[in-house]
C-alpha cells in the first residue's frame, strides 16, 4: 500500500507574526461529530469567529483569515491552501471531540502534526480526517489515502514537520489557557496524523475544545458564555506566542547588529557555559526528562534541557555568538532534526 504525499513549500521566516488563519472544522454537508443537541460544525464556526474577533481587537496589525465564515463545506486540502496562499505565520484549526457510547469522557486537548502515540490519538485523527470522504476528488488530492485505514497512518510516522517545535510551543500555550482560563479538563498536548496540518507550511495546531458526546461539555460549548471563554483562551495563547516569537527575533537580530559580542564566561561543562549570554540549538521537546539524554543523543554536543510549561525542551551546543549557533544549527538539521532552531539564554534562563 503506498500513498502520494506532497511537501508544502515553507514561507520565508519573518520577525513578526503578521497573519493567522483560523479554521472552523467541518461545515456544510460535513457536520462533524454530533451531540444530543449540537453539531460540531456549528460550535467550531462560532468559536473560530470569536477567536478572530478577539485577535483583531487586541492586535489590529495582525491579518486574520478564516477558512470559512458560513456553514459551507471546505475541503481539507483547500483549508491548508488558504493558509499557504496567505503566507500565514500560524494556523489554528478548531474542533470538538467525541467518543462513541461514552458520555463521561471530557477535557480539552491540543494536537500537532506527528506520529500518533496511542489508539485514542489515532481515533481522533481518523474522525477528523474522515472529512475527506465528502470530497469528490479525494483520490487525486490525497493520493489514495484512506482515512479509515490504520495502515494508512503508518506513512505519517515518516513525516517530520519543519515547524514541529514552534507548533509544540504554541500548542502548549493553547492547552495551558484552555485549562487555566477556560477551566477545561487537561488531556494534554498530543501528536497525530491530521491531513489538514500536514498540508500547511507554517506552525499549525488542531484544538479539540471538548467532548460533544458529553452532555455537560456540549452545553458549555453551545453556550455564548462558554464560547467566549474558549475563544478568549485561544486568543490569549496567540498573544503570548506572538510576543515570545517577536521578542526572540528582536533579541537575536540585536546580537547580529552588535557583532555577536557577549559576556559569556568559558567553561568545561554545560553548567559553566550557561553563564552570561549563550545560544543553543533546540531540537526536540519531551513530556518528561530523559534519564541519560547525552547517551540518547550521543551524535550531538553539549546536550541539555530546560523546562517550560510542563514540557522539557532539549538543546545541543552552547555558543557565545549567534553566528556559531547558526553554523551548528546546520549540523543538527543534517542529522535529521529538521525543525531545530536557535534559542538564546542569559545565565541559564531562556530569553
C-alpha positions in Angstrom: 0.0 0.0 0.0 1.5 3.4 -1.0 0.3 6.9 -0.9 1.4 10.0 -2.6 2.4 12.8 -0.2 3.2 16.4 -1.1 5.6 18.6 0.8 4.3 22.1 1.2 6.7 24.9 0.4 7.6 26.9 3.5 7.3 30.7 3.6 10.3 32.8 4.4 10.5 33.4 8.2 9.7 36.9 9.3 10.4 38.8 12.5 6.7 39.4 13.2 3.5 37.4 13.4 1.6 39.2 10.7 -1.1 36.7 9.5 -3.1 34.0 11.3 -5.5 31.6 9.6 -8.4 30.3 11.8 -10.0 27.2 10.6 -13.5 26.2 11.8 -13.6 22.4 11.4 -16.2 20.7 9.2 -19.1 22.6 7.7 -21.9 22.3 5.1 -22.6 18.6 4.3 -19.9 17.6 6.8 -21.5 18.0 10.3 -18.5 16.6 12.1 -19.3 15.0 15.5 -23.0 15.3 16.6 -24.1 15.5 20.2 -27.6 15.3 21.6 -28.4 18.9 20.7 -25.4 20.3 18.8 -23.3 19.7 15.7 -19.5 20.2 15.7 -19.6 22.3 12.6 -21.8 25.0 14.4 -19.7 25.2 17.5 -16.4 25.4 15.7 -17.7 28.2 13.5 -19.0 30.2 16.4 -15.7 29.8 18.4 -13.5 30.4 15.4 -15.2 33.8 14.6 -14.9 34.8 18.3 -11.2 33.9 18.3 -10.6 36.0 15.2 -12.6 38.9 16.6 -10.6 38.9 19.8 -7.3 38.8 18.0 -8.4 41.7 15.7 -9.4 43.7 18.8 -6.1 43.2 20.7 -3.7 43.0 17.7 -5.1 45.3 15.0 -1.9 44.9 13.0 -2.5 41.2 12.5 -4.3 40.0 9.5 -7.0 37.4 10.4 -8.1 35.0 7.7 -10.9 32.4 8.1 -11.2 29.2 6.1 -15.0 29.7 6.3 -17.3 32.2 7.9 -20.6 30.4 7.0 -22.0 26.9 7.0 -20.2 25.7 3.9 -18.1 22.6 3.1 -14.4 23.3 2.6 -12.1 20.5 1.5 -9.2 19.8 3.9 -6.6 20.5 1.1 -8.3 23.9 0.4 -8.1 24.8 4.1 -4.4 24.3 4.1 -4.1 26.0 0.7 -5.8 29.1 2.2 -3.2 29.3 4.8 -0.4 28.7 2.3 -1.7 31.3 -0.2 -1.9 33.9 2.5 1.6 33.2 3.7 0.2 32.7 7.2 2.5 32.7 10.2 0.2 30.5 12.2 -2.7 28.1 11.5 -5.4 27.2 14.1 -7.9 24.5 13.4 -10.8 24.3 15.8 -12.8 21.1 16.5 -14.9 19.3 19.1 -14.1 15.8 20.2 -16.4 12.8 20.6 -16.3 9.2 21.9 -18.9 6.7 20.8 -21.0 5.2 23.5 -19.5 7.4 26.2 -21.0 10.4 27.9 -18.4 10.7 30.7 -15.2 11.4 28.7 -14.3 15.0 29.0 -11.5 17.6 28.6 -9.6 19.6 26.0 -6.5 18.6 24.1 -4.3 20.3 21.5 -2.7 18.4 18.7 0.3 19.0 16.4 1.1 17.0 13.3 3.1 13.9 14.3 3.2 10.2 14.9 0.1 9.0 16.8 1.3 7.5 20.1 -1.8 5.6 21.1 -5.1 4.3 19.9 -7.0 7.3 21.3 -5.0 9.7 19.2 -5.3 7.6 16.1 -9.1 7.5 16.6 -9.2 11.3 16.8 -7.2 11.6 13.6 -9.4 9.1 11.8 -12.5 11.0 12.8 -11.2 14.4 11.7 -9.6 13.1 8.5 -13.0 11.4 7.6 -13.9 14.8 6.1 -12.0 13.6 3.1 -14.9 11.1 2.4 -17.1 14.1 1.5 -14.7 15.2 -1.2 -15.3 14.2 -4.9 -11.7 14.3 -5.9 -10.1 12.9 -2.8 -8.2 10.2 -4.8 -6.3 13.0 -6.6 -5.9 15.3 -3.7 -4.6 12.8 -1.2 -3.0 10.1 -3.4 -5.3 7.2 -2.3 -5.1 8.0 1.4 -7.8 6.1 3.3 -8.7 7.9 6.5 -10.3 4.8 7.9 -7.3 2.5 7.4 -5.0 2.1 10.3 -2.2 1.0 7.9 -2.5 4.3 6.1 -1.3 6.2 9.1 2.0 4.3 9.2 3.1 6.8 6.4 2.7 9.7 8.9 5.4 8.2 11.1 8.0 9.1 8.4 6.9 12.7 8.2 8.7 15.4 10.2 7.2 18.8 10.1 9.7 21.6 9.7 7.6 23.6 12.1 7.1 21.0 14.8 9.0 22.8 17.6 7.1 26.0 17.0 3.8 24.1 16.7 4.5 22.4 20.0 5.3 25.7 21.7 2.0 27.2 20.6 0.1 24.0 21.4 1.4 24.2 25.0 0.3 27.8 25.3 -3.2 26.9 24.0 -3.5 23.9 26.2 -2.4 25.9 29.3 -5.0 28.6 28.6 -7.8 26.1 28.0 -7.0 24.6 31.4 -6.3 27.8 33.2 -8.6 30.3 31.6 -11.4 28.1 30.4 -11.1 25.6 33.3 -11.3 22.6 30.9 -10.1 19.1 31.9 -6.5 18.7 30.8 -5.9 15.9 28.2 -2.6 17.5 27.3 -0.7 18.3 24.1 -0.8 15.3 21.7 0.5 14.3 18.2 -1.4 12.6 15.5 -1.6 12.4 11.7 -4.0 15.2 10.7 -4.1 15.8 6.9 -5.1 19.4 7.4 -2.0 20.1 9.5 0.3 18.1 7.2 -0.5 20.2 4.2 0.2 23.6 6.0 3.6 25.3 5.6 3.7 27.1 8.9 3.4 26.3 12.7 -0.1 24.6 13.0 -2.3 23.2 15.7 -5.6 21.4 15.9 -7.6 22.3 19.0 -10.2 19.9 20.4 -12.3 22.2 22.7 -14.1 19.4 24.5 -16.4 16.4 24.0 -19.7 17.0 22.3 -20.6 13.4 23.3 -20.5 14.6 26.9 -23.8 16.5 27.7 -22.2 18.8 30.2 -19.4 19.8 27.8 -21.8 20.0 24.9 -23.9 22.5 26.8 -20.9 24.6 27.7 -19.6 24.7 24.1 -23.1 25.6 22.9 -23.5 28.5 25.3 -22.5 32.0 24.4 -20.5 32.4 27.6 -18.7 29.1 27.1 -17.7 30.0 23.5 -16.5 33.4 24.6 -14.3 31.9 27.3 -12.9 29.3 25.0 -12.2 31.9 22.3 -10.5 34.2 24.8 -8.2 31.3 26.0 -7.1 30.6 22.4 -6.6 34.3 21.6 -4.6 34.8 24.8 -2.3 31.9 23.8 -1.9 33.6 20.4 -0.9 36.8 22.1 1.7 35.1 24.3 3.1 33.2 21.3 3.3 36.3 19.2 5.1 38.3 21.9 7.6 35.4 22.6 8.3 34.9 18.9 8.8 38.6 18.2 11.0 39.1 21.3 13.2 36.2 20.2 13.5 37.7 16.8 14.4 41.1 18.1 17.0 39.8 20.6 18.7 37.6 18.0 18.8 40.4 15.5 20.2 42.8 18.1 23.1 40.3 18.7 23.8 40.2 15.0 23.8 44.0 14.9 26.2 44.1 17.9 28.5 41.7 16.2 27.7 38.8 18.5 29.5 40.4 21.5 28.5 38.7 24.8 29.7 38.3 28.4 29.9 34.6 28.4 32.3 33.0 30.8 34.1 30.0 29.1 34.0 26.7 31.0 34.4 23.0 30.5 30.8 21.9 31.4 27.4 22.8 30.1 26.7 24.4 33.5 29.8 26.6 33.3 29.0 27.5 29.7 25.5 28.7 30.7 26.9 31.8 32.4 26.3 35.1 30.7 24.5 35.2 27.3 24.7 32.0 25.2 23.0 30.5 22.2 21.9 26.9 21.8 20.1 24.8 19.2 16.7 23.5 20.4 16.0 20.2 18.6 13.2 18.3 20.4 10.5 18.5 23.1 9.6 15.7 25.6 6.7 15.2 28.1 9.3 14.1 30.7 13.0 14.4 31.2 15.2 11.6 29.9 17.4 9.6 32.2 20.6 10.0 30.2 20.0 12.4 27.3 23.7 12.6 26.4 23.7 8.9 25.6 20.3 9.1 23.8 21.6 12.0 21.6 25.3 11.0 21.5 25.7 12.4 18.0 25.1 15.9 19.4 27.3 18.0 21.6 26.6 19.6 25.0 23.0 18.1 25.2 21.0 19.9 27.8 17.3 20.7 28.6 15.1 23.3 30.2 11.6 23.1 31.5 8.8 25.3 30.1 5.1 25.0 30.8 5.5 21.4 31.9 7.4 20.3 28.8 11.1 19.6 28.6 13.0 21.3 25.7 16.2 19.7 24.6 19.1 21.7 23.3 22.5 21.0 21.8 25.6 23.1 21.7 26.4 26.2 23.7 27.9 29.2 21.9 28.9 32.7 22.8 27.6 34.1 19.4 24.6 33.6 17.3 26.8 33.0 14.2 28.4 30.0 15.9 24.9 28.7 16.8 23.7 29.2 13.3 26.6 27.1 11.9 25.9 24.3 14.4 22.1 24.5 13.6 23.0 23.3 10.1 24.8 20.3 11.6 21.9 19.4 13.9 19.4 19.7 11.0 21.7 17.5 8.8 21.3 14.8 11.5 17.6 14.6 11.0 16.3 17.3 13.4 14.9 19.4 10.5 12.7 21.6 12.8 15.5 22.6 15.1 16.1 26.4 15.7 18.4 28.7 17.7 17.4 29.9 21.2 19.0 32.5 23.4 19.8 32.1 27.2 21.0 34.5 29.8 22.6 33.0 32.9 20.8 29.7 32.2 17.4 31.3 31.6 15.6 31.3 28.2 15.1 34.8 26.9 
